[in-house]
């Protein structure tokens, strides 16, 4: 079957097809190029096997694996919908390897059968391993209720298996066939290059298949052990009842209810410290599994109930009297329907953006704002929120914001400018974010000044806009290339926004809650006027900018602003900032935390009165006492 193929060359057309520069433009960019390259590699492999061209085959095999690994997810999904999924593609490469050896190997060598049988069994064992991994994953990571800071000894939850044991399944395991295919291709090529005896042509491939099977078998054995330990977690009712019993015994009076993506977890995280410090017992209720790990550190008990039917049957929440909502999302309706609960929208920061006077907010019993500015926003917007439903409770999160300037007080040898742009929002016509239009220019201009720069973008930056993502990358590159002062880019949780406030002498930001919160520091701040509105009109539209230095798109004002802030007595906005503080954030006395807790107690009393009128006295915490 076949002869000595040394010196035989691959058809130039095959190589040209794979390497053709025009392929990228014709296929529609990177995704199309990798899709075409992946598809082209398989007929090329088959042609090299049938010819046979072992040396060409040995070169094409790693290229085909590399093309698979680089294939974008959307392209892989499109191929699956066209019945060219990963399993079909990998089977095609394996088949080509078997065909190549069949063309080259004389007689009926044992290793040929071992290789073919090993590859066949590999896929069967892969299916078993994938099913077991999904089963164990459901038991451990997809229970009907996920908790933090809650001890459930009655459930006897076993230790979770290693993450790799659960995540390496399905299509990811297909790459293990390289243990058989690559050595088989190398063995075939060695015949072409060195003329070694054919009796040893494929034993390396058979040995690789055995190793792949052994790895799969070990994974299956380990998963069987974990499946046995966690089999009782498959009883949904038992799991729900155990958590329900714990929460009932805890007797929460307040819940903070939150739903959203992992990237939006900051909206709930900002309230954790406040809720930990109030007296009423508080429970955090989440609706999306990724939030359990994305939520910041807390000592509060956390319960995540993804399914609405489970939440509505979670009877332990019937005794809750106050539900706090940091965001307006559709899933809020499942908590809003619980009778006897006073619903309160607390938001995730006061600002002049439309999110701070969303018409959806009228569904809540109460709307809590920091100061008179929040109340006035709803009055001006006329979105259906009744004035008597609005309560001013201050901003208890700002207790740690210092009213000191490190440079002015001699604690730092240079001034620090914090650039904290907001994200692009859901619409291009709002002009809220300065990042895409002005961000790189702002940072470049600051780097030309003797100031240290801290760049802290909004967590959702680039979530929707490619232009914002590109601008963010440019800013990061500028800071990385800059030498001299210790500039800092903060893209994670630490240091926190308020810690950045304390390091900064000046803030440059956009219309967002960052500006309102920074006013608590009493330090100068600059607001980007992205739409280049007349100053009077801009400040009228956005009251939080009433004490700000405004920065137009051409940055013409920036050098003068920095010069004036560097000279004693030249800060012409200092008095305006002092007046604006109380308007935006409320009075300093009583303490904002005390005001917030008192508001919680008043809401609970109102809820208690309504519960009694509805005949729900038996559900009240005081009644259970």
Buried (B, 14 or more C-beta within 10 A) or exposed (E): EBEEBEEBEBBEEBBEBBEBEEBBEEBEEEBBBBBBBBBBBBEBBBBBBEBBBBBBBBBBBEBBBBBBEEBBEEBBEEBBEEEBBBBEBBBBBBBBBBBBBBBBBEEEBEBBEBBBEBBEBBBEBBBBBBBBBBBBBEBBBEBBBBBBEBEBEEBEBBEBBEEEBBEBBBBEBBBBBBBBBBBBBBBBBBBBEEEEEBEEBBBBBBBBBBBBBEBBBEBBEBBEEBBEBBEEBEEEEEBBBBBBBBBBEBBBBBBBBBBBEBBBBBBBBBBBBBBEEBEBBBBBBBBBBBBBEBBBEBEBBBBBBBBEEBBBEBBBBBBBBBBBBBBBBEBBEBBBEBEBBBBBBBBBBBBBBBBBBBEBBBBBBBBBBBBBBBBBBBEEBEBEBEEEBBBBBBBBBBBEBBEEBBBBEEEBEBBBBBBBBBBBBEEEEBBBBBBBBBBBBBBBBBBEBEBBBBBBBBBBBBBBBEBBBBBBEBBBEBBEEBEEBEBBBBEEBEBBBBBBBBBBBBBBBBBBBBBBBBBBBBBBBBBBBBBEBEBEEBBEEBBBBBBBBBBBBEBEBBEEBBEBBBEEEEBEBEEEBEEBBBBBBBEEEEEBBEBBBEBBBBBBEBBBEBBEEEEBEEBBBEEEE
